[in-house]
Each structure stands twice: as structure tokens, then as C-alpha cells.
């Protein structure tokens, strides 16, 4: 981890801490950096999925058809290991 001295907007930092549920400047900044990175990764993945749909390489109707979903567990709620187990 590197150490950097920067000027911060105290009001923005306080607002971010409240939204993120953090209590220290370090935690607030590190959490905010992780959150924004994850957000942009999700946005890129969504854009890529939209592109696949537009190109016909991904059929959303098949993905949303819940009748094709396999159950994740038996009556006792235990996850099935699958046919290969």
C-alpha cells in the first residue's frame, strides 16, 4: 500500500462515509475506490452483453426462461453434486 498526501473535500468525504458506512478516511477512500472500480466493471460487462444480444450471439429469452433452470437442491435443501460427482 502506498502513502500519499492529498487535499480532500471534507463534505464529499463525509457524505461518502455515510453512504458507505465507513468510519475512517482511509476506509472511506479505499472502499470508494473499490466500489467505483466494481461499478465500471459491471457497466462494461453490461455493455458487452448488450453487444452480444445485438449481434445475435446471446439470446436473452433463453436466459430468462425459468422453466429451463435446474433446481439447486433436493427436498432437504442440500445442493445436488450433479451427474459428474
Backbone as ProteinMPNN parsed JSONL, in Angstrom:
{"seq_chain_A": "XXXXXXXXXXXXXXXXXXXXXXXXXXXXXXXXXXXXXXXXXXXXXXXXXXXXXXXXXXXXXXXXXXXXXXXXXXXXXXXXXXXXX", "coords_chain_A": {"N_chain_A": [[0.86, -1.176, 0.0], [0.546, 2.203, -0.825], [1.589, 5.448, 0.321], [0.12, 8.588, 0.317], [-0.121, 12.087, 0.204], [-2.827, 14.181, 0.086], [-5.171, 16.814, -0.766], [-8.442, 16.883, 0.44], [-11.961, 17.015, -0.231], [-13.794, 17.789, 2.371], [-16.574, 17.709, 2.914], [-17.543, 16.064, 0.857], [-16.157, 13.75, 1.471], [-17.246, 13.137, 3.969], [-19.919, 12.703, 3.24], [-19.59, 10.494, 1.559], [-18.604, 8.633, 3.401], [-20.849, 8.271, 5.021], [-22.645, 7.112, 3.182], [-21.252, 4.788, 2.511], [-20.874, 3.573, 4.909], [-18.563, 3.722, 6.411], [-15.915, 4.525, 8.775], [-13.452, 5.732, 8.964], [-11.122, 7.929, 7.285], [-9.309, 6.605, 5.638], [-10.558, 4.053, 5.256], [-12.896, 4.932, 4.01], [-11.97, 6.1, 1.592], [-10.555, 3.933, 0.419], [-12.643, 2.043, 0.204], [-14.409, 3.447, -1.458], [-12.854, 3.617, -3.794], [-12.702, 0.889, -4.482], [-15.424, 0.347, -4.85], [-16.13, 2.039, -7.036], [-14.509, 1.008, -9.019], [-15.532, -1.602, -9.248], [-18.116, -0.937, -10.066], [-17.713, 0.22, -12.622], [-16.667, -1.994, -13.928], [-18.903, -3.674, -13.929], [-20.604, -2.119, -15.527], [-19.192, -2.206, -17.963], [-19.369, -4.944, -18.497], [-22.125, -5.196, -18.82], [-22.491, -3.598, -21.097], [-21.042, -5.142, -22.923], [-22.615, -7.462, -22.903], [-24.979, -6.445, -23.977], [-24.069, -5.862, -26.529], [-23.535, -8.447, -27.45], [-26.141, -9.432, -27.51], [-27.251, -7.743, -29.452], [-25.769, -8.567, -31.635], [-26.758, -11.064, -31.952], [-25.61, -13.183, -30.687], [-26.252, -13.834, -28.152], [-29.04, -14.976, -26.496], [-31.484, -13.521, -24.867], [-34.047, -14.267, -24.122], [-33.855, -17.024, -23.729], [-32.187, -17.069, -21.513], [-33.868, -15.905, -19.629], [-35.93, -17.704, -19.392], [-37.357, -19.414, -17.05], [-38.23, -22.0, -16.828], [-36.307, -23.649, -17.742], [-34.394, -23.76, -15.836], [-32.322, -25.544, -13.576], [-33.024, -27.253, -10.551], [-31.468, -26.318, -7.436], [-31.225, -27.882, -5.257], [-32.305, -30.745, -3.375], [-35.31, -32.067, -1.815], [-34.559, -31.801, 0.794], [-33.097, -29.552, 0.801], [-30.401, -29.714, 0.358], [-27.641, -29.133, -1.662], [-27.373, -30.511, -4.865], [-24.816, -32.555, -6.089], [-24.5, -33.06, -8.741], [-24.403, -34.773, -11.971], [-21.849, -35.528, -12.625], [-20.521, -36.055, -10.325]], "CA_chain_A": [[0.0, 0.0, 0.0], [1.348, 3.411, -0.891], [1.179, 6.557, 1.171], [0.009, 9.789, -0.496], [-0.714, 13.242, 0.871], [-3.689, 14.912, -0.85], [-6.231, 17.647, -0.202], [-9.734, 16.24, 0.221], [-13.193, 17.757, 0.007], [-14.289, 17.203, 3.625], [-18.012, 17.43, 2.82], [-17.711, 14.889, -0.005], [-15.646, 12.614, 2.229], [-18.243, 12.818, 4.995], [-21.086, 12.13, 2.56], [-19.208, 9.152, 1.103], [-18.511, 7.773, 4.59], [-22.218, 7.935, 5.433], [-23.192, 6.188, 2.184], [-20.509, 3.531, 2.52], [-20.872, 3.001, 6.265], [-17.182, 3.667, 6.903], [-15.69, 5.444, 9.893], [-12.169, 6.426, 8.856], [-10.82, 8.456, 5.948], [-8.654, 5.532, 4.879], [-11.573, 3.078, 4.855], [-13.812, 5.575, 3.072], [-11.315, 6.252, 0.299], [-10.302, 2.599, -0.148], [-13.928, 1.447, -0.165], [-14.91, 4.179, -2.619], [-12.073, 3.189, -4.959], [-13.134, -0.466, -4.849], [-16.809, 0.425, -5.342], [-16.188, 2.64, -8.369], [-13.894, 0.046, -9.937], [-16.518, -2.669, -9.459], [-19.228, -0.367, -10.837], [-17.34, 0.348, -14.033], [-16.548, -3.349, -14.476], [-20.268, -4.138, -14.197], [-21.107, -1.373, -16.681], [-18.554, -2.747, -19.161], [-19.943, -6.271, -18.736], [-23.469, -4.97, -19.339], [-22.335, -3.127, -22.48], [-20.627, -6.304, -23.722], [-23.779, -8.342, -23.044], [-25.886, -5.789, -24.936], [-23.467, -6.043, -27.844], [-23.775, -9.844, -27.82], [-27.561, -9.546, -27.859], [-27.447, -7.056, -30.73], [-25.132, -9.389, -32.674], [-27.446, -12.344, -32.021], [-24.793, -14.213, -30.057], [-26.803, -14.11, -26.831], [-30.498, -14.956, -26.537], [-31.967, -13.145, -23.541], [-35.255, -15.035, -23.822], [-33.414, -18.314, -23.193], [-31.69, -16.817, -20.16], [-34.972, -15.554, -18.738], [-36.893, -18.806, -19.33], [-37.121, -20.096, -15.777], [-38.585, -23.419, -16.924], [-35.095, -24.406, -18.085], [-33.473, -23.753, -14.692], [-32.233, -26.772, -12.793], [-33.104, -26.991, -9.109], [-30.15, -26.357, -6.805], [-31.21, -28.786, -4.118], [-33.428, -31.672, -3.264], [-36.333, -31.696, -0.856], [-33.941, -31.467, 2.069], [-32.368, -28.288, 0.635], [-28.983, -29.97, 0.141], [-27.252, -28.918, -3.047], [-27.015, -31.722, -5.605], [-23.434, -32.5, -6.617], [-24.563, -33.161, -10.189], [-24.217, -36.091, -12.569], [-20.436, -35.847, -12.722], [-19.913, -36.284, -8.989]], "C_chain_A": [[0.899, 1.23, 0.0], [0.769, 4.492, 0.006], [1.227, 7.821, 0.324], [-0.646, 10.896, 0.315], [-1.509, 14.024, -0.17], [-4.661, 15.787, -0.084], [-7.561, 16.991, -0.558], [-10.872, 17.214, 0.476], [-13.847, 17.107, 1.224], [-15.774, 16.866, 3.576], [-18.271, 16.189, 1.969], [-17.244, 13.634, 0.719], [-16.647, 12.174, 3.288], [-19.479, 12.166, 4.377], [-20.783, 10.706, 2.098], [-19.15, 8.187, 2.279], [-19.898, 7.351, 5.061], [-22.826, 6.914, 4.482], [-22.548, 4.812, 2.267], [-20.5, 2.849, 3.882], [-19.472, 2.851, 6.833], [-16.968, 4.718, 7.982], [-14.359, 6.188, 9.818], [-11.972, 6.933, 7.428], [-10.225, 7.361, 5.072], [-9.679, 4.521, 4.369], [-12.528, 3.664, 3.819], [-13.201, 5.657, 1.682], [-11.073, 4.889, -0.349], [-11.589, 1.922, -0.587], [-14.501, 2.125, -1.399], [-14.159, 3.774, -3.883], [-12.489, 1.804, -5.426], [-14.535, -0.449, -5.462], [-16.868, 0.977, -6.762], [-15.562, 1.718, -9.406], [-14.882, -1.072, -10.264], [-17.688, -2.169, -10.306], [-18.887, -0.29, -12.317], [-17.124, -1.015, -14.682], [-17.924, -3.905, -14.821], [-20.854, -3.428, -15.413], [-20.503, -1.881, -17.979], [-19.129, -4.111, -19.513], [-21.348, -6.149, -19.312], [-23.414, -4.507, -20.794], [-21.932, -4.278, -23.398], [-21.792, -7.261, -23.941], [-24.772, -7.751, -24.033], [-25.374, -5.961, -26.36], [-23.691, -7.47, -28.347], [-25.222, -10.06, -28.234], [-27.812, -8.924, -29.225], [-26.864, -7.862, -31.89], [-25.807, -10.744, -32.843], [-26.682, -13.491, -31.377], [-25.312, -14.605, -28.677], [-28.309, -13.946, -26.912], [-31.025, -14.722, -25.121], [-33.2, -13.952, -23.156], [-34.907, -16.404, -23.238], [-32.925, -18.139, -21.757], [-32.815, -16.555, -19.167], [-36.029, -16.644, -18.6], [-36.607, -19.662, -18.105], [-37.495, -21.582, -15.815], [-37.364, -24.272, -17.263], [-34.093, -24.442, -16.937], [-33.483, -25.105, -13.993], [-32.355, -26.418, -11.32], [-31.72, -27.116, -8.484], [-30.102, -27.3, -5.619], [-32.421, -29.689, -4.123], [-34.433, -31.17, -2.246], [-35.743, -31.268, 0.478], [-33.116, -30.188, 1.988], [-30.887, -28.449, 0.422], [-28.697, -29.833, -1.333], [-26.822, -30.238, -3.685], [-25.628, -31.555, -6.204], [-23.42, -32.605, -8.133], [-24.237, -34.556, -10.675], [-22.755, -36.51, -12.597], [-19.801, -36.197, -11.384], [-19.786, -37.744, -8.674]], "O_chain_A": [[1.887, 1.29, 0.731], [-0.398, 4.442, 0.395], [2.24, 8.107, -0.315], [-1.618, 10.658, 1.031], [-0.96, 14.476, -1.175], [-4.945, 15.545, 1.089], [-7.785, 16.593, -1.702], [-10.756, 18.122, 1.298], [-14.391, 16.007, 1.127], [-16.197, 15.852, 4.132], [-19.113, 15.36, 2.313], [-17.861, 12.576, 0.597], [-16.87, 10.979, 3.481], [-20.019, 11.201, 4.918], [-21.622, 9.816, 2.231], [-19.598, 7.046, 2.167], [-20.099, 6.202, 5.455], [-23.456, 5.953, 4.925], [-23.221, 3.792, 2.112], [-20.153, 1.672, 3.988], [-19.218, 1.958, 7.641], [-17.733, 5.676, 8.095], [-14.16, 7.17, 10.533], [-12.581, 6.426, 6.487], [-10.596, 7.212, 3.908], [-9.674, 4.171, 3.189], [-12.923, 2.985, 2.87], [-13.856, 5.316, 0.697], [-11.354, 4.708, -1.534], [-11.625, 1.291, -1.643], [-15.022, 1.455, -2.291], [-14.773, 3.606, -4.937], [-12.615, 1.563, -6.627], [-14.804, -1.13, -6.451], [-17.584, 0.436, -7.604], [-16.03, 1.652, -10.543], [-15.045, -1.442, -11.427], [-18.192, -2.894, -11.164], [-19.684, -0.69, -13.166], [-17.377, -1.17, -15.877], [-18.104, -4.528, -15.867], [-21.523, -4.053, -16.236], [-21.2, -1.984, -18.989], [-19.355, -4.408, -20.686], [-21.723, -6.917, -20.199], [-24.197, -4.966, -21.626], [-22.424, -4.378, -24.522], [-21.949, -7.812, -25.031], [-25.346, -8.479, -24.843], [-26.155, -6.181, -27.286], [-23.999, -7.68, -29.52], [-25.5, -10.782, -29.191], [-28.504, -9.507, -30.06], [-27.403, -7.842, -32.997], [-25.477, -11.492, -33.763], [-27.074, -14.65, -31.512], [-24.862, -15.596, -28.1], [-28.804, -12.905, -27.344], [-31.007, -15.625, -24.285], [-33.378, -14.287, -21.985], [-35.6, -16.887, -22.343], [-33.216, -18.965, -20.891], [-32.724, -16.94, -18.001], [-36.933, -16.521, -17.774], [-35.727, -20.523, -18.122], [-37.11, -22.338, -14.923], [-37.392, -25.49, -17.087], [-33.05, -25.086, -17.05], [-34.534, -25.729, -13.842], [-31.84, -25.387, -10.887], [-30.896, -27.911, -8.935], [-29.038, -27.498, -5.032], [-33.423, -29.425, -4.788], [-34.416, -30.002, -1.859], [-36.341, -30.476, 1.207], [-32.505, -29.776, 2.974], [-30.167, -27.456, 0.314], [-29.434, -30.363, -2.165], [-26.018, -30.982, -3.124], [-25.317, -30.505, -6.767], [-22.413, -32.268, -8.756], [-23.842, -35.421, -9.893], [-22.447, -37.702, -12.594], [-18.638, -36.599, -11.341], [-19.3, -38.104, -7.601]]}, "name": "protein", "num_of_chains": 1, "seq": "XXXXXXXXXXXXXXXXXXXXXXXXXXXXXXXXXXXXXXXXXXXXXXXXXXXXXXXXXXXXXXXXXXXXXXXXXXXXXXXXXXXXX"}
